[in-house]
Amino acid sequence: MPHEDIYVVLYTEPAARDRDRLDPVRRAAFDKAVAILARDPYPEVSRSIGIGDQDREIRLTSQIVAEYMVSRGRLLLVMLRIFDDADILLPEEN
């Protein structure tokens, strides 16, 4: 698929649930990152997590990691890992 085409973004049910639970600020950042990913699902900051190149992982924002699959013009967000600074056992000191 040419680079300028936009991939159709789909979600598994668990990924959609996690997306829908985001607060408005994090949801806006998430939506912006997904829109960028839909234009190019193979950016340098993503990495392959399977045998082929279609199963990938990317850190969308500082607090959200996504696993996704790319196939025939579609980008399927399979799983989201959402981190919150409130649940850190040992915060980093500056």
N, C-alpha and C positions, 0 to 999 in steps of 0.2 A: 504494500500500500504506500503511495507517495507520502512524503513527509508532511505536505500541506493539508492532507485529508484529516478529518477529525474522527476518531474512533468512537463508536457507540459505547457508553459506559453503563455497565450492568453491575448489580450487587447480589451476592448471596444473601439469604435472609439474616444470618448473624451479622454480616458486615453492614447491612442496611439498618439493623437495630442499633448497632454501635454508632453509626453515623447520626442517626436520629436522636441519640442521647447527648450529643455534643452541645455545649452551651453556645449561644449565638456568636461569640467572638471566635471560638475555635471552629465552629461550623463554617464561618465565612472564610477562614484561612484554609480549611480542608477543601471547601468547594473550589477555591481559587487554585489550589495545588492539583486537584483532580482535573480541572479544565486544562491546565498546562500539560498534564500527563496524557490527556486525551488527544492532544496534538502530536505528542511524541512519546510513546510508551517505552522507549528504549533509551532514556537519557543516561549520560555517563554515571550519574549518582545512583542508578538502579543496578541491581545485580541479579544474575540468573540463579535460581534455587532448584532447578531441576536438570534433567538430562539435556533438554533442548533449551532454546532461548526464550520460549514463550511463557514459562513459569518464572515470575520475578518478584523481587522485594524492593521496596523503596521507603525511605523516610520522607513522608510528605511534608511534615512540619517538625518542629523540635520535639513534639509530644505524640506524634502519630506515625506509626509504621504500618505499611500496607503490603499484603501479599496479593498478587494479581496474576491473571492469565491473559495472554494476548492471542487472539485467533480471528482471522478473517474479518477484520474491520471492527472487532469487538474487544473491549477491555473489561474483564470481569474482576471486580474487587472481591476477593475470596475471604480475606480476614483482615481485621484492623486490630492493632495493639495500641491502646491509648494509655499514655503515661500521665501522671499527675504529680507535681512537685510535693503535694501534701502527703504522699505515701512513700517517701524516701526514708529508709532506716537511718542512713548516715549522710546528711547533706554535705555537699562540698563547701569548703570554707574559701573565701576569697582572699 
